[in-house]
Amino acid sequence: MPKKANSTSFAETLTQLEALTARLESSETSLEQSLQDFEQGVQLIRQAQQALQEAEQKVQLLLEKDGKPVTTPFHDEDEHEQDTSE
């Protein structure tokens, strides 16, 4: 699925959300501006959720083998060696 020309990266979306949050927390922002910022924030959250869902789907596809999920233990070899030596 090709990306839209005006789409932003996940990191950029988070940066925009942080800026909106700071503005919303400011007591100097008018009610009208706060509502606009809130609406924009909701749109950015939806974009971020979509990006996370797409990333999760890609990871699942990469972890599947012959159509079945592949599970592997999640531990560090060095950590495991330290645990057995104690």
C-alpha positions in Angstrom: 0.0 0.0 0.0 1.7 3.3 -1.1 2.0 6.1 1.4 0.2 9.4 0.8 2.5 12.2 -0.3 1.4 14.3 2.7 1.7 11.5 5.3 4.0 12.1 8.2 6.2 9.7 10.1 5.2 8.2 13.4 7.9 10.3 15.2 6.6 13.5 13.6 3.1 12.7 14.6 4.2 12.2 18.2 6.1 15.5 18.1 2.9 17.3 16.8 0.9 15.7 19.6 3.3 16.8 22.2 3.1 20.4 20.9 -0.7 20.3 20.9 -0.7 18.9 24.4 1.5 21.8 25.6 -0.8 24.3 23.9 -3.9 22.7 25.4 -2.3 22.8 28.9 -1.6 26.5 28.5 -4.1 28.8 30.1 -3.4 31.4 27.5 -5.1 29.4 24.7 -8.7 30.5 23.7 -11.5 28.0 23.8 -11.9 28.1 20.0 -8.2 27.4 19.6 -8.3 24.6 22.2 -11.2 23.0 20.3 -9.3 23.2 17.0 -6.2 21.8 18.7 -8.2 19.0 20.3 -9.7 18.1 16.9 -6.3 18.0 15.3 -5.0 15.9 18.2 -7.8 13.3 17.6 -6.8 13.1 14.0 -3.1 12.7 14.8 -4.0 9.9 17.4 -5.9 8.1 14.7 -2.9 8.4 12.3 -0.6 7.1 15.0 -2.9 4.2 15.8 -3.1 3.3 12.1 0.7 3.4 11.8 1.0 1.1 14.8 -1.5 -1.4 13.5 0.3 -1.5 10.1 3.6 -2.1 11.9 2.1 -4.9 14.0 0.7 -6.5 10.9 4.2 -6.4 9.2 5.8 -7.9 12.2 3.3 -10.7 12.3 3.9 -11.4 8.6 7.6 -11.5 9.2 7.3 -13.9 12.1 5.1 -16.4 10.3 6.5 -19.4 8.6 4.3 -21.5 6.3 1.3 -19.5 7.5 1.8 -20.4 11.1 3.2 -18.1 13.8 6.8 -18.9 14.9 7.6 -18.4 18.6 11.1 -18.1 20.0 12.2 -17.6 23.6 13.0 -14.0 24.4 16.1 -13.9 26.5 19.6 -12.7 26.2 22.2 -15.5 25.9 24.6 -13.7 28.3 21.9 -13.2 30.9 21.0 -16.9 30.7 24.6 -17.9 31.2 24.8 -15.6 34.3 21.7 -17.1 35.8 23.0 -20.7 35.5 26.4 -19.8 36.9 25.0 -18.5 40.2 
